[in-house]
């Protein structure tokens, strides 16, 4: 216990520094940041299902273009 009393001013200064510099995060702050990250991801990136649907549409368009090309060239 005597050791803590000797170092108590230093411990208090270190704790105040950590609090001011926000070295440690509270669970509420972490949850808030997590929600912000999820919202950013939702706004910036497409879902895998949407990507697959778009890829199928491009494939269908390519097939139709190939059919039109074949119809024009071989007639």
Secondary structure, DSSP 8 states (H G I E B T S, - for coil): -HHHHHHHHHHHHHHHHHHHHT-S--HHHHHHHHHHHHHHHHHHS--HHHHHHHHHHHHHHHHHHHHHHHHHH--
